[in-house]
Amino acid sequence: MKILLVEDDANDVAFLKACLRRQDVKSVELVRVASMADAVGALKNNQFDVVLLDLNLPDSTGQNSVRSIQNADSSAPIVVLSGEGDEDFAIEILNRGVQDYLVKWEGDGRTILRAIRYAIERKRSEERLSFLAQYDPLTEIPNRRHFQDQLERASTRARRGNKQIGLLFFDLDHFKTVNDTLGHQAGDVLLGMVVERLKTCVRSGDLLARLGGDEFAVMLEDIEGPLAAEAVAKNILSVFEKSFTLGSRDISITASVGITIYPNDTNDPMTLLNNADIAMYQAKDRGRNNFKFFTQHMHEEIIEYHRLESDLRNALLNDEFVLMYQPQIGLADGKVQALEALLRWNHPERGFLLPAEFLSVAEESGHIVPIGLWVLERVCRQLREWQETGVPLLRIAVNIAPANFHQSDFHRQVEATLGRYGIPPGLIELELTESSLMENTDNVQNALRRLKLTGVRLAIDDFGTGHSCLNYLRQFPIDVLKIDRSFVMDLGRNEHGTAICGLVLSIGRSLNLEVVAEGVENETQLAYLKKHGCGSVQGQYFSMPVRPGELAAIFESHGTKANKHPVRDPQDTAVVSVQSGRNR
C-alpha cells in the first residue's frame, strides 16, 4: 500500500509513523510531503492508494486543500487529518468528496489503518456507482443518460459554431429470438461481441452508446453533411456481414439504422433522438438490414399512428365495428357452402375502413385481442339470431390473429364463446395465417390439437404466401387450405401464380383437405379452378362482402347447403372466459 502523507508538522508525522510501525505493516510505503505544491507534484508523478491530508498547510488550507488534491488526482481516496473533532465540519468535508475524517492524536495504528482501508473501499464504491450512472455495465460503453448529456452539450457547441451533428439510432434485428432460443446469457455475450465490432467502425471522436436492450446510438460531431452519416451507417451494417460464433453455433444477425441530422431535422436534442428512433423503425418496415434518413413525413405517420390507435381504443366502446359476410360457393353444385366474416370499421370521421387501413396498428398496440373477441362473439350471436328467425345456418369462417392463437388458453376461450350462445362447434371455422403456424411448431401442434378437440374446423389462410413444410401440414389437424387471392389473380396471366394454384390444389387432394380459392373475379379464374378440382371459391365474381340482411338474396339465387343441426340452448353448455380473432 502506497500512502501520501501531506503534513507540515513534524510531531504529527512522527506520531503517525509510530502508530503504523506498531502495527508491523511491512507492505506500507509512506511518502511524506510538507506543502500542497509538493503534494500536487507527487500525485502527478506517482500513483498512490490513499492520501492522508492535513488541512492547515503553509500554502493551502481547508476545503481548498481538498480541491487541490482532487484536481491533481480525482481517483485518490482522501482521509482528512484535523486537529479538532468538529462534527459539523467533518460532515461538511465528507460531503465534499472526502472518504474519511480523523482527529490527530486520537486512536492508534489500528484506527488509522481501518480508516485508510475504509477510505479505499468507499472510493472504489463511489467510482463504481459513478461508472454505473454513466456507463453500461455489460459493454462498458456510455449508457443512455451519458449519451443524452453529451448530446445536449454537443448541440450547444454545434449551435454556437454553426456545425452539423449526425445521430444514428439502431438495434439488432430479431435479437429477441437469440434470447428466446439460446438464453439471455448468450444474448449478453453476443451484445459484447457486437460492441467490439462497432468500435472499429466509428471515429475516435464519435460517441457510441448502448441505450438499453439491443438499442445503440452513435453521435457524429462536426460532420460535413448527411453523406458522412450515411458512410458510418454503411460501416455499421457491414460489421454484421460476418456471423458471430457463440460456442459451437454461428449466429447471423443484422441491424436496422435510423439517421437524423442536427439542425436540419430539429435543433432540439431529445427530438433529434426521437427522430432517429422513428427512422430506424421505418428501416425495419422496409425489410430490415438497411438504413433510413428521417423525414418530416415519418413524423406525420407517427402522429397518424397514435391518432388511429386512440380511435381504435374507443371503437369497441362506441360499437363502431361491423361484420360483413362473403359467401363461399361450392363449384360442384353452385350453392353457398359457407360464409367468411370480414371486419369493417365504421369510423365516425373517415367512414368505412378496411382492415388494411387499421389492422397493423391494432396488432402493434394490442387492440387486436379484444377486437378478435368481439368478432367471434358477434359471429356466434349472429348464428343464434338466424336460428331463432329461421335463416339457414351456414358455417362461418373467422380469421384469428396470431396474438390470440398463441395464448395458452385460447381453446378454452373458443369453447366459452360457443357455449355462451349454444353454437355447434362445426359451424365455426377458424382461419390461421400460414406464418403463425410456422413459429415454434411443437407449441403450434399442441395448440391446434386442443382447438380441434373443441370441434371447430381449422383452415390455413393465404396459403402459399409463407414457408410451409409439407411434413407439418401432414401432422397438423387442418381441414381447409385457402389459396391466397394474389395467386388467383394471376390465373391466365402469370405462369408463376398458375403453378402455385395447381400445386395447392394437388396438395389438398393428396392430404384429403378441402381447398377454397379467394379473390375470384372473372370467368377465366373460375374455369381453371373448376377444371382442376377446387372445392369452393369466393370473390367479387359471385358477391362482394355484404351485411347480414343482404344475404337472403344471395341464398335465393344460389341456394345453400344449410346446416341441419339446431343451435343448442346456451344453458346446457359450460361457459369459460374468452378472447379471439383477427380479420382482414
C-alpha positions in Angstrom: 0.0 0.0 0.0 1.4 3.4 -1.0 0.4 6.3 1.2 0.9 10.0 0.5 1.1 11.9 3.8 0.6 15.7 3.3 1.6 17.1 6.7 3.9 20.0 7.7 4.0 19.3 11.4 7.0 17.0 12.3 5.4 15.9 15.6 2.3 14.8 13.8 4.4 12.9 11.2 6.3 11.2 13.9 3.2 10.1 15.8 1.6 8.7 12.6 4.7 6.8 11.7 5.0 5.3 15.2 1.4 4.2 15.1 1.9 2.4 11.8 5.2 0.8 12.9 3.4 -0.7 16.0 1.0 -2.5 13.6 4.0 -4.2 11.9 2.7 -3.4 8.5 5.6 -4.3 6.2 3.7 -3.6 2.9 3.1 0.1 3.6 5.2 2.7 1.8 4.7 6.1 3.3 5.7 9.2 1.3 5.6 12.5 3.2 5.4 16.0 1.8 5.0 19.2 3.7 3.2 21.5 1.3 0.4 21.4 -1.2 2.7 22.3 -4.1 4.8 19.2 -3.3 1.7 17.1 -2.9 0.4 18.1 -6.3 3.8 17.3 -7.8 3.9 13.9 -6.1 0.4 13.0 -7.3 1.2 13.9 -10.9 4.3 11.7 -10.9 3.2 8.8 -8.8 0.2 6.6 -8.1 -1.0 6.5 -4.5 -3.5 4.2 -2.9 -4.6 6.9 -0.4 -3.8 10.5 0.6 -3.6 11.5 4.3 -4.3 15.2 4.2 -3.7 17.9 6.8 -6.0 20.9 6.1 -3.7 23.5 7.6 -0.6 23.7 5.3 1.6 26.7 4.7 0.4 27.2 1.1 -3.2 25.8 1.4 -5.9 25.5 4.0 -9.4 24.0 4.4 -11.5 23.0 1.5 -9.1 24.5 -1.0 -6.7 21.7 0.0 -9.3 19.1 -0.7 -10.0 20.6 -4.2 -6.3 20.8 -5.0 -5.8 17.1 -4.2 -8.9 16.1 -6.2 -7.8 18.2 -9.2 -4.4 16.6 -9.1 -5.8 13.0 -8.9 -9.5 12.5 -8.8 -9.1 8.8 -8.2 -7.1 9.1 -5.0 -9.1 8.4 -1.8 -8.6 11.2 0.8 -8.5 10.8 4.6 -8.5 14.3 6.3 -6.3 14.8 9.4 -7.7 17.5 11.7 -6.6 18.9 15.0 -10.2 19.4 16.2 -13.1 17.0 16.5 -15.7 19.3 14.9 -18.6 17.0 13.9 -20.3 19.6 11.7 -17.1 20.3 9.9 -16.5 16.6 9.4 -19.9 16.2 7.8 -19.3 19.1 5.5 -15.9 17.9 4.4 -17.2 14.4 3.8 -19.9 15.9 1.5 -17.1 17.5 -0.5 -15.9 14.1 -1.7 -13.5 13.2 1.2 -13.7 9.5 2.1 -13.0 9.7 5.9 -12.0 12.1 8.7 -9.6 11.5 11.6 -8.7 13.6 14.6 -5.0 13.8 15.2 -3.5 12.1 18.3 -6.8 10.2 18.8 -6.8 6.5 18.2 -3.9 4.2 17.4 -2.4 2.5 14.4 -5.3 0.1 14.1 -7.7 3.0 13.9 -5.6 4.7 11.2 -5.3 1.6 9.1 -9.0 0.9 9.4 -9.7 4.5 8.2 -7.3 4.1 5.3 -8.9 0.8 4.2 -12.4 2.2 4.6 -11.4 5.2 2.5 -10.1 3.0 -0.2 -13.2 0.8 -0.3 -15.5 3.8 -0.2 -13.7 5.4 -3.1 -14.0 2.2 -5.1 -17.7 2.1 -4.4 -18.1 5.7 -5.3 -16.3 5.2 -8.6 -18.3 2.1 -9.3 -21.6 4.0 -8.7 -20.3 6.9 -10.8 -19.4 4.5 -13.6 -22.8 2.7 -13.5 -24.5 6.1 -13.6 -22.8 6.9 -16.9 -21.8 3.6 -18.5 -23.4 0.3 -19.4 -22.0 -2.4 -17.1 -22.3 -5.1 -19.7 -20.5 -3.5 -22.6 -18.7 -0.7 -20.7 -19.7 1.9 -23.3 -21.8 5.1 -22.4 -25.4 4.5 -21.4 -28.5 6.4 -22.3 -28.0 9.0 -19.6 -24.4 9.7 -20.6 -25.4 9.9 -24.2 -28.2 12.3 -23.7 -25.9 14.6 -21.5 -23.3 14.6 -24.3 -25.9 15.2 -27.0 -27.1 18.2 -25.1 -23.6 19.6 -24.8 -22.7 18.8 -28.4 -25.9 20.5 -29.7 -24.9 23.7 -27.7 -21.4 23.6 -29.3 -22.9 23.0 -32.8 -25.3 25.9 -32.4 -22.6 28.3 -31.4 -20.2 27.1 -34.2 -22.9 26.6 -36.9 -22.0 22.9 -37.2 -23.9 19.8 -38.0 -24.4 16.6 -35.9 -25.3 13.2 -37.3 -27.2 10.9 -35.0 -27.6 7.2 -35.7 -30.1 5.0 -33.8 -30.1 1.3 -34.4 -31.0 -2.1 -32.9 -30.4 -5.7 -33.8 -33.0 -7.4 -36.0 -34.7 -10.3 -34.3 -32.4 -10.2 -31.3 -35.3 -11.5 -29.1 -35.0 -14.8 -31.0 -31.5 -15.2 -29.7 -32.6 -14.6 -26.1 -35.6 -16.9 -26.5 -33.7 -19.8 -28.1 -30.2 -19.6 -26.6 -30.9 -17.8 -23.3 -30.2 -14.3 -22.0 -26.6 -15.1 -21.1 -25.8 -16.0 -24.7 -27.6 -12.8 -25.7 -25.3 -10.8 -23.4 -22.2 -12.4 -24.9 -23.5 -11.6 -28.4 -24.0 -7.9 -27.4 -20.5 -7.7 -26.1 -19.2 -9.1 -29.4 -21.3 -6.7 -31.4 -19.9 -3.7 -29.4 -16.3 -4.8 -30.1 -17.0 -4.8 -33.8 -18.9 -1.5 -33.6 -15.9 0.2 -32.0 -13.9 -0.5 -35.2 -16.3 1.4 -37.5 -16.6 4.8 -35.6 -14.1 7.5 -35.3 -12.2 8.2 -32.1 -14.2 11.4 -31.6 -17.6 9.7 -32.2 -19.7 8.6 -29.3 -21.1 5.1 -29.3 -23.6 4.2 -26.6 -25.9 1.4 -25.6 -29.3 2.9 -24.9 -30.8 -0.3 -23.5 -31.5 -3.8 -24.5 -30.2 -4.2 -28.1 -30.6 -0.5 -28.9 -27.5 1.6 -29.7 -26.7 5.1 -30.8 -23.8 6.9 -32.4 -23.3 10.7 -32.3 -21.1 12.2 -35.0 -20.0 15.7 -34.2 -18.9 18.3 -36.7 -19.9 16.4 -39.9 -19.9 17.9 -43.3 -23.4 16.7 -44.2 -25.7 13.6 -44.5 -23.3 11.7 -46.6 -20.9 11.4 -43.7 -23.6 9.9 -41.5 -24.6 7.6 -44.4 -21.0 6.3 -44.6 -21.0 5.5 -40.9 -24.3 3.7 -41.2 -22.9 1.6 -44.0 -19.9 0.7 -41.8 -22.3 -0.3 -39.0 -24.2 -2.6 -41.3 -21.0 -4.1 -42.7 -19.9 -5.4 -39.3 -22.9 -7.8 -39.3 -22.0 -9.3 -42.7 -19.9 -11.9 -40.9 -21.6 -14.3 -38.5 -20.9 -14.3 -34.7 -19.6 -17.5 -33.1 -21.2 -18.4 -29.8 -19.7 -21.7 -28.6 -20.4 -24.2 -31.3 -23.0 -22.0 -33.0 -22.7 -19.4 -35.8 -25.2 -16.7 -35.3 -26.2 -14.4 -38.2 -27.8 -11.2 -37.2 -28.4 -7.8 -38.9 -29.2 -4.3 -37.8 -31.6 -1.5 -38.9 -30.3 2.1 -38.6 -32.2 5.4 -38.4 -30.4 8.6 -39.2 -31.2 12.2 -38.4 -29.2 15.4 -38.8 -28.9 18.4 -36.5 -30.1 21.1 -37.2 -31.6 20.1 -40.5 -34.3 18.0 -38.9 -34.6 19.7 -35.5 -32.5 21.8 -33.1 -33.8 20.0 -30.0 -31.5 17.2 -28.8 -34.3 14.9 -27.4 -36.4 15.4 -30.5 -33.3 14.5 -32.6 -33.0 11.2 -30.7 -36.7 10.5 -31.2 -36.5 11.3 -34.9 -33.6 8.8 -35.3 -35.7 6.2 -33.5 -38.6 6.8 -35.9 -36.3 6.5 -38.9 -35.0 3.2 -37.5 -38.5 1.7 -37.4 -39.0 2.8 -41.0 -35.8 0.9 -41.9 -37.3 -2.2 -40.2 -40.6 -1.7 -42.1 -38.6 -1.6 -45.4 -37.2 -5.0 -44.8 -34.5 -4.6 -42.1 -30.8 -4.7 -42.6 -30.7 -1.2 -44.0 -30.7 2.5 -43.0 -33.2 5.3 -43.4 -32.9 9.0 -43.0 -35.6 10.8 -41.0 -38.1 12.8 -43.0 -41.0 15.0 -41.8 -43.4 12.6 -43.5 -42.3 9.9 -41.0 -43.2 12.3 -38.1 -46.6 12.8 -39.7 -47.1 9.0 -39.9 -46.3 8.6 -36.2 -48.9 11.3 -35.4 -51.4 9.4 -37.6 -50.5 6.1 -35.9 -51.2 7.5 -32.4 -54.4 9.1 -33.6 -55.6 5.9 -35.1 -54.5 3.9 -32.0 -56.6 6.2 -29.8 -59.6 5.9 -32.1 -59.3 2.1 -32.0 -59.3 2.2 -28.2 -62.7 3.9 -28.4 -64.1 1.9 -31.4 -65.2 -1.1 -29.4 -66.7 1.1 -26.6 -68.7 3.0 -29.2 -69.7 -0.1 -31.2 -68.2 1.2 -34.4 -67.1 -2.2 -35.8 -69.4 -4.1 -38.2 -69.2 -7.5 -39.8 -69.7 -8.2 -43.5 -70.2 -11.7 -44.9 -68.8 -13.1 -48.1 -70.3 -16.3 -49.4 -68.1 -19.3 -50.4 -69.6 -21.1 -53.4 -69.2 -24.8 -54.0 -68.1 -25.5 -57.5 -69.7 -28.9 -57.7 -73.3 -27.6 -57.3 -73.0 -23.8 -57.3 -74.6 -23.5 -53.9 -73.4 -21.4 -51.0 -71.3 -23.7 -48.8 -70.2 -21.2 -46.1 -69.6 -17.6 -45.2 -66.5 -15.7 -44.2 -66.9 -13.0 -41.6 -65.0 -9.8 -42.6 -64.4 -6.9 -40.3 -65.1 -3.3 -41.2 -64.7 -0.2 -39.1 -67.4 2.5 -39.4 -65.2 5.3 -38.3 -67.2 8.4 -37.2 -65.0 10.8 -39.3 -63.4 8.6 -42.0 -66.3 6.4 -43.0 -65.9 2.7 -43.7 -62.4 1.5 -43.2 -61.0 -1.8 -44.5 -58.7 -3.9 -42.2 -55.7 -2.9 -44.3 -56.1 0.6 -43.0 -56.0 -0.2 -39.3 -55.0 -3.9 -38.7 -51.3 -3.2 -38.3 -52.0 -0.6 -35.7 -54.4 -2.9 -33.9 -51.8 -5.7 -33.8 -48.9 -3.5 -32.7 -51.0 -1.8 -30.0 -52.5 -5.0 -28.7 -56.1 -3.9 -29.5 -56.4 -6.9 -31.9 -57.1 -9.2 -28.9 -60.3 -7.5 -27.7 -61.3 -6.9 -31.4 -60.9 -10.6 -32.1 -63.0 -11.4 -29.1 -65.7 -9.1 -30.4 -65.6 -10.8 -33.9 -66.0 -14.3 -32.6 -68.7 -13.2 -30.1 -70.6 -11.3 -32.8 -70.5 -14.3 -35.2 -71.9 -16.6 -32.6 -74.6 -14.1 -31.8 -75.5 -13.8 -35.5 -75.8 -17.6 -35.8 -78.1 -17.6 -32.8 -80.3 -14.8 -34.3 -80.5 -16.7 -37.6 -81.6 -19.9 -35.9 -84.3 -18.0 -34.0 -85.6 -16.3 -37.2 -85.4 -19.4 -39.4 -82.5 -18.3 -41.6 -80.5 -21.2 -43.0 -77.4 -21.9 -40.9 -74.1 -22.0 -42.7 -70.6 -22.5 -41.5 -68.8 -19.2 -40.8 -65.0 -18.7 -41.2 -63.4 -16.3 -38.7 -59.8 -15.0 -39.1 -57.7 -15.5 -36.0 -54.8 -13.2 -35.1 -51.5 -14.8 -34.0 -51.8 -12.8 -30.7 -55.0 -14.7 -29.9 -53.9 -18.1 -31.3 -50.7 -18.2 -29.3 -52.4 -17.7 -26.0 -52.2 -20.9 -23.9 -55.9 -20.9 -23.1 -57.2 -20.0 -26.5 -59.1 -23.3 -26.9 -61.0 -22.6 -23.7 -61.8 -19.1 -24.9 -63.3 -20.5 -28.0 -65.3 -23.1 -26.1 -66.6 -20.3 -23.8 -67.9 -18.2 -26.7 -69.6 -21.2 -28.4 -71.1 -22.2 -25.1 -72.5 -18.8 -24.3 -74.6 -18.9 -27.5 -75.1 -22.7 -27.8 -73.4 -22.8 -31.2 -72.4 -26.3 -32.5 -68.6 -26.1 -33.0 -68.8 -27.4 -36.6 -70.4 -24.1 -37.6 -67.2 -22.2 -36.8 -64.1 -22.4 -39.0 -61.0 -20.7 -37.6 -58.6 -19.3 -40.2 -55.0 -19.1 -39.1 -52.2 -17.4 -41.1 -49.6 -19.6 -42.6 -46.8 -17.7 -40.9 -48.3 -18.0 -37.4 -48.3 -21.8 -37.8 -44.6 -21.9 -38.6 -43.4 -20.3 -35.3 -42.4 -22.9 -32.7 -44.1 -25.8 -34.4 -44.3 -28.0 -31.3 -46.4 -25.5 -29.4 -48.4 -24.8 -32.6 -49.2 -28.5 -33.0 -50.4 -28.8 -29.4 -52.5 -25.6 -29.7 -54.1 -26.9 -32.9 -54.9 -30.3 -31.3 -56.6 -28.5 -28.4 -58.6 -26.4 -30.8 -59.6 -29.5 -32.8 -60.9 -31.2 -29.7 -63.4 -28.3 -29.3 -65.0 -29.5 -32.5 -64.3 -26.4 -34.7 -62.8 -26.6 -38.2 -59.3 -25.3 -38.9 -58.1 -23.6 -42.0 -54.8 -22.1 -43.2 -55.5 -18.7 -44.7 -53.4 -17.2 -47.5 -51.8 -20.5 -48.2 -48.7 -20.2 -50.4 -47.5 -16.9 -49.1 -45.4 -18.3 -46.3 -42.9 -21.1 -45.8 -45.0 -24.1 -45.1 -43.4 -27.5 -44.7 -45.5 -30.3 -46.2 -44.5 -32.6 -43.3 -46.1 -30.1 -40.8 -49.2 -30.0 -42.9 -49.4 -33.7 -42.7 -49.1 -33.5 -38.9 -51.4 -30.6 -38.2 -55.1 -31.3 -37.8 -56.1 -28.9 -40.6 -59.4 -29.2 -42.6 -59.0 -26.5 -45.2 -56.4 -24.7 -47.3 -57.2 -21.3 -48.7 -55.4 -20.2 -51.8 -54.3 -16.6 -51.5 -56.0 -14.1 -53.8 -52.7 -12.9 -55.2 -52.2 -16.3 -56.9 -55.8 -16.5 -58.1 -55.4 -13.1 -59.7 -52.5 -14.4 -61.7 -54.5 -17.3 -63.2 -54.4 -16.9 -67.0 -51.9 -14.1 -66.8 -48.9 -15.4 -64.9 -47.3 -18.8 -65.0 -45.9 -18.5 -61.5 -49.4 -17.9 -59.9 -51.0 -20.6 -62.1 -48.3 -23.1 -61.0 -48.8 -22.3 -57.3 -52.6 -22.6 -57.6 -52.1 -26.0 -59.2 -49.7 -27.0 -56.5 -52.0 -26.1 -53.7 -54.9 -28.0 -55.3 -52.6 -31.0 -55.7 -51.5 -30.8 -52.0 -55.1 -30.6 -50.9 -56.0 -33.7 -52.8 -53.0 -35.7 -51.6 -53.7 -34.7 -47.9 -57.5 -35.0 -48.3 -58.0 -31.3 -47.4 -60.7 -29.0 -48.7 -59.4 -26.1 -50.9 -61.0 -22.7 -51.1 -59.8 -20.1 -53.5 -60.1 -16.4 -52.5 -60.4 -13.4 -54.8 -62.2 -15.0 -57.8 -63.1 -12.1 -60.1 -63.6 -13.5 -63.6 -64.7 -16.4 -65.7 -61.1 -17.4 -66.6 -60.2 -17.9 -63.0 -63.4 -19.7 -62.2 -62.9 -22.1 -65.2 -59.4 -23.0 -64.2 -60.3 -23.7 -60.5 -63.3 -25.7 -61.5 -61.3 -27.7 -64.0 -58.6 -28.6 -61.5 -60.9 -29.7 -58.7 -61.1 -26.7 -56.4 -63.9 -27.3 -53.8 -65.1 -23.8 -53.2 -64.4 -20.2 -54.2 -65.2 -16.7 -53.0 -64.8 -13.3 -54.6 -66.4 -10.4 -56.4 -67.4 -12.7 -59.3 -70.1 -14.0 -57.1 -70.6 -11.4 -54.4 -68.8 -8.6 -52.5 -68.9 -8.8 -48.7 -72.4 -7.9 -47.7 -74.3 -7.1 -44.5 -76.3 -9.9 -42.9 -79.6 -8.6 -44.2 -78.4 -8.8 -47.8 -77.6 -12.5 -47.7 -81.2 -13.6 -48.3 -81.0 -12.6 -52.0 -77.7 -14.5 -52.4 -79.1 -17.6 -50.8 -82.1 -17.4 -53.1 -80.1 -17.1 -56.3 -77.5 -19.8 -55.4 -79.2 -22.0 -52.9 -77.5 -23.1 -49.8 -76.2 -26.2 -48.1 -77.6 -25.2 -44.8 -76.5 -26.9 -41.6 -79.3 -29.1 -40.2 -78.1 -29.1 -36.6 -80.1 -27.0 -34.2 -78.3 -24.4 -32.1 -78.1 -25.6 -28.6 -79.5 -23.9 -25.5 -76.6 -22.0 -24.0 -77.7 -23.0 -20.5 -76.7 -26.6 -21.4 -73.1 -25.6 -22.1 -70.4 -24.6 -19.7 -69.0 -21.1 -20.1 -65.4 -20.1 -19.7 -63.5 -16.7 -20.3 -62.9 -15.7 -23.9 -60.6 -13.9 -26.4 -60.1 -14.4 -30.1 -60.0 -13.1 -33.6 -58.1 -11.5 -36.5 -59.8 -10.2 -39.6 -58.6 -8.8 -42.8 
